Amino acid sequence: TLECPPIVVGGVMYLTTVSQRVVALDAATGKPIWRFDARSGGVNRGVAYWEGGGRRRILFGSGNGFLWSLDARTGKPDPSFGERGRVDLRAGYEQDLSKMG
């Protein structure tokens, strides 16, 4: 399911695809800048933008229960965020959530 509008920051359009890829495009031309594949399926709610401390990040939740932080310039996972750029949102619960979306 794709239920999310793209966002535009500084002339770059960030969006997610139905196959859980995050894409950065030149907002004026549509030319691809980078693409990141979360290797997940499921419901997709789009991306958010965060800037602070000289860093610019794209945040998104993948259908397999992870919150990702990507460098907005390169599309690479942010190594300072969680474990290798992602946080498992199912971790720490007493109930086994590993099979839930």
Backbone as JSON, one array per atom type, in Angstrom:
{
  "sequence": "TLECPPIVVGGVMYLTTVSQRVVALDAATGKPIWRFDARSGGVNRGVAYWEGGGRRRILFGSGNGFLWSLDARTGKPDPSFGERGRVDLRAGYEQDLSKMG",
  "N": [[0.84, -1.17, 0.0], [0.56, 2.2, -0.82], [0.55, 5.14, 0.67], [1.33, 7.91, 0.84], [2.59, 11.19, 0.5], [5.26, 12.72, -1.42], [8.13, 14.51, -0.09], [9.7, 17.72, -0.27], [12.81, 19.15, 0.02], [15.09, 21.68, 0.0], [15.27, 21.65, -2.83], [15.35, 18.98, -3.43], [13.5, 16.06, -3.95], [12.08, 13.68, -1.88], [10.97, 10.38, -1.6], [8.99, 7.41, -1.08], [8.68, 4.11, -2.43], [6.32, 1.58, -3.58], [7.61, -0.77, -3.13], [9.16, -0.4, -0.87], [11.44, 1.16, -1.28], [13.52, 3.97, -0.82], [13.77, 7.03, -2.39], [15.65, 9.66, -3.83], [15.17, 12.53, -5.71], [15.99, 15.02, -8.17], [14.11, 17.8, -7.74], [13.25, 19.58, -9.7], [13.82, 18.41, -12.18], [13.39, 15.68, -12.03], [15.41, 13.88, -12.15], [17.18, 11.06, -10.98], [18.88, 10.96, -7.83], [19.78, 9.39, -5.66], [19.13, 6.02, -4.41], [17.65, 3.89, -1.99], [17.27, 0.65, -0.76], [15.2, -0.94, 1.4], [14.57, -3.56, 1.59], [12.07, -4.73, 2.21], [8.57, -5.28, 2.63], [5.06, -4.43, 2.67], [2.92, -2.06, 4.4], [3.33, 1.35, 3.65], [4.33, 4.44, 4.77], [5.7, 6.7, 4.02], [8.24, 9.32, 4.2], [10.27, 11.28, 6.52], [11.92, 14.33, 7.36], [14.92, 15.37, 8.97], [17.06, 17.7, 10.53], [20.07, 18.66, 12.04], [22.86, 19.58, 14.1], [24.66, 19.8, 11.99], [24.01, 17.71, 10.38], [21.93, 16.06, 7.99], [19.05, 14.2, 7.68], [17.02, 11.53, 6.44], [14.2, 9.97, 7.56], [12.46, 6.92, 7.96], [9.94, 4.41, 8.36], [10.11, 0.99, 7.92], [8.26, -1.78, 6.53], [8.92, -4.1, 7.87], [9.3, -3.53, 10.51], [11.39, -1.77, 11.26], [12.95, 1.35, 12.07], [14.49, 3.61, 10.09], [17.4, 5.65, 9.5], [18.67, 7.73, 7.15], [21.38, 9.23, 5.4], [20.72, 12.31, 4.04], [22.01, 13.36, 1.85], [23.4, 11.28, 0.58], [21.98, 8.89, 0.8], [22.8, 6.73, 2.23], [22.74, 4.49, 5.07], [22.72, 5.89, 8.36], [25.39, 5.55, 10.38], [25.56, 6.3, 13.05], [23.09, 6.08, 14.14], [21.06, 4.03, 15.97], [21.52, 0.61, 15.25], [23.68, 0.17, 12.76], [22.34, 2.15, 11.3], [19.64, 1.74, 11.75], [16.76, 1.1, 13.86], [15.26, -1.42, 15.67], [11.96, -1.55, 16.04], [10.44, -3.41, 17.31], [11.86, -4.53, 19.32], [12.47, -5.28, 22.77], [9.94, -5.78, 23.76], [7.79, -7.84, 25.75], [6.06, -9.66, 24.58], [6.32, -11.78, 21.7], [7.05, -10.23, 18.84], [8.06, -10.74, 16.39], [6.89, -11.9, 14.14], [5.01, -10.12, 13.37], [3.82, -7.37, 11.43]],
  "CA": [[0.0, 0.0, 0.0], [1.32, 3.44, -0.88], [-0.33, 6.19, 1.16], [2.22, 8.94, 1.34], [3.08, 12.16, -0.48], [6.69, 13.0, -1.33], [8.5, 15.77, 0.54], [10.74, 18.44, -1.0], [13.68, 19.94, 0.9], [16.27, 22.2, -0.69], [15.29, 21.27, -4.23], [15.41, 17.52, -3.58], [12.26, 15.37, -3.6], [12.29, 12.38, -1.25], [9.74, 9.61, -1.61], [9.12, 5.95, -0.98], [7.96, 3.36, -3.47], [5.53, 0.48, -3.05], [8.52, -1.86, -2.75], [9.94, 0.05, 0.27], [12.66, 1.86, -1.63], [13.51, 5.41, -0.62], [14.38, 7.61, -3.58], [15.86, 11.11, -3.87], [15.15, 13.02, -7.08], [16.04, 16.45, -8.38], [12.7, 18.18, -7.77], [12.96, 20.32, -10.93], [13.97, 17.61, -13.4], [13.04, 14.28, -11.8], [16.61, 13.06, -12.3], [17.53, 10.35, -9.73], [20.1, 11.32, -7.11], [20.15, 8.13, -5.01], [18.04, 5.1, -4.07], [17.96, 2.97, -0.9], [16.32, -0.47, -0.71], [15.07, -1.48, 2.76], [14.3, -4.99, 1.44], [10.9, -4.97, 3.04], [7.29, -5.02, 1.99], [4.06, -3.99, 3.63], [2.38, -0.71, 4.34], [4.36, 2.36, 3.5], [3.79, 5.74, 5.18], [6.51, 7.8, 3.55], [9.49, 9.73, 4.84], [10.34, 12.53, 7.27], [13.22, 14.98, 7.25], [15.46, 15.91, 10.21], [18.34, 18.38, 10.37], [20.63, 19.13, 13.3], [24.27, 19.28, 14.32], [25.36, 19.69, 10.72], [23.59, 16.49, 9.68], [20.6, 16.05, 7.38], [18.64, 12.81, 7.64], [15.7, 11.09, 6.01], [13.73, 8.91, 8.46], [11.27, 6.2, 7.51], [9.66, 3.11, 8.97], [9.89, -0.07, 6.93], [7.19, -2.71, 6.86], [9.39, -5.2, 8.71], [9.43, -3.09, 11.9], [12.58, -0.98, 11.54], [13.01, 2.78, 11.81], [15.76, 3.86, 9.41], [17.92, 7.0, 9.34], [19.55, 7.77, 5.99], [22.01, 10.51, 5.08], [19.9, 12.92, 2.99], [22.84, 13.66, 0.68], [23.92, 10.08, -0.08], [21.07, 7.75, 0.89], [23.42, 5.64, 3.01], [22.31, 4.45, 6.47], [23.48, 6.7, 9.31], [25.98, 4.6, 11.33], [25.42, 6.76, 14.44], [21.69, 5.89, 14.53], [20.74, 2.64, 16.27], [22.51, -0.38, 14.81], [23.89, 0.29, 11.31], [21.37, 3.05, 10.69], [18.24, 1.37, 11.98], [16.33, 0.69, 15.19], [14.19, -2.42, 15.61], [10.86, -1.05, 16.86], [9.81, -4.53, 18.0], [12.76, -4.97, 20.38], [12.16, -4.88, 24.13], [8.59, -6.17, 24.16], [7.7, -9.18, 26.31], [5.38, -10.48, 23.56], [7.11, -11.99, 20.5], [6.47, -9.47, 17.73], [8.89, -11.0, 15.21], [6.07, -12.29, 13.0], [4.02, -9.08, 13.12], [4.29, -6.26, 10.58]],
  "C": [[0.89, 1.23, 0.0], [0.37, 4.58, -0.53], [0.49, 7.34, 1.7], [2.61, 9.9, 0.22], [4.59, 12.29, -0.37], [6.9, 14.29, -0.53], [9.6, 16.4, -0.3], [11.49, 19.33, -0.01], [14.88, 20.38, 0.09], [16.38, 21.75, -2.14], [15.4, 19.78, -4.49], [14.07, 16.93, -3.12], [12.62, 13.99, -3.07], [10.95, 11.66, -1.23], [10.04, 8.14, -1.41], [8.29, 5.32, -2.07], [7.17, 2.23, -2.81], [6.4, -0.69, -2.63], [9.51, -1.45, -1.67], [11.31, 0.59, -0.11], [12.47, 3.34, -1.31], [14.31, 6.0, -1.76], [14.52, 9.12, -3.39], [15.96, 11.52, -5.33], [15.39, 14.52, -7.1], [14.61, 16.91, -8.58], [12.33, 18.9, -9.06], [12.95, 19.44, -12.17], [13.49, 16.16, -13.26], [14.22, 13.34, -11.93], [16.95, 12.38, -10.96], [18.86, 10.83, -9.16], [20.64, 10.08, -6.39], [18.9, 7.3, -4.75], [18.53, 4.17, -2.96], [16.87, 1.9, -0.85], [16.33, -1.06, 0.7], [14.81, -2.98, 2.75], [13.17, -5.42, 2.36], [9.65, -4.74, 2.2], [6.33, -4.47, 3.02], [3.63, -2.56, 3.43], [3.51, 0.31, 4.39], [3.75, 3.72, 3.83], [4.69, 6.91, 4.83], [7.71, 8.12, 4.41], [9.3, 11.02, 5.64], [11.76, 13.05, 7.14], [13.62, 15.53, 8.61], [16.81, 16.54, 9.91], [18.81, 18.88, 11.73], [22.08, 18.75, 13.43], [25.06, 19.1, 13.04], [24.98, 18.46, 9.91], [22.19, 16.68, 9.12], [20.21, 14.59, 7.18], [17.22, 12.65, 7.1], [15.35, 9.91, 6.91], [12.53, 8.24, 7.84], [11.16, 4.86, 8.22], [9.38, 2.09, 7.9], [8.86, -1.07, 7.44], [7.62, -3.87, 7.74], [9.76, -4.72, 10.12], [10.66, -2.28, 12.25], [12.34, 0.5, 11.26], [14.42, 3.05, 11.29], [16.1, 5.34, 9.44], [18.94, 6.97, 8.21], [20.15, 9.17, 5.84], [21.25, 11.1, 3.89], [20.7, 13.22, 1.73], [23.19, 12.41, -0.12], [22.95, 8.91, -0.12], [21.63, 6.58, 1.67], [22.9, 5.67, 4.45], [23.28, 5.21, 7.38], [24.06, 5.77, 10.38], [25.85, 5.02, 12.8], [24.0, 6.57, 14.97], [21.43, 4.4, 14.74], [21.86, 1.7, 15.91], [22.58, -0.34, 13.29], [22.79, 1.1, 10.63], [19.91, 2.72, 10.91], [18.01, 0.95, 13.43], [15.18, -0.29, 14.99], [13.09, -1.97, 16.58], [10.13, -2.15, 17.61], [10.63, -5.01, 19.19], [12.28, -4.47, 21.74], [10.76, -5.2, 24.6], [8.61, -7.58, 24.74], [7.05, -10.14, 25.31], [6.27, -10.58, 22.33], [6.42, -11.28, 19.33], [7.18, -9.76, 16.41], [8.07, -11.38, 13.98], [5.02, -11.23, 12.63], [4.64, -7.98, 12.25], [4.4, -4.97, 11.35]]
}
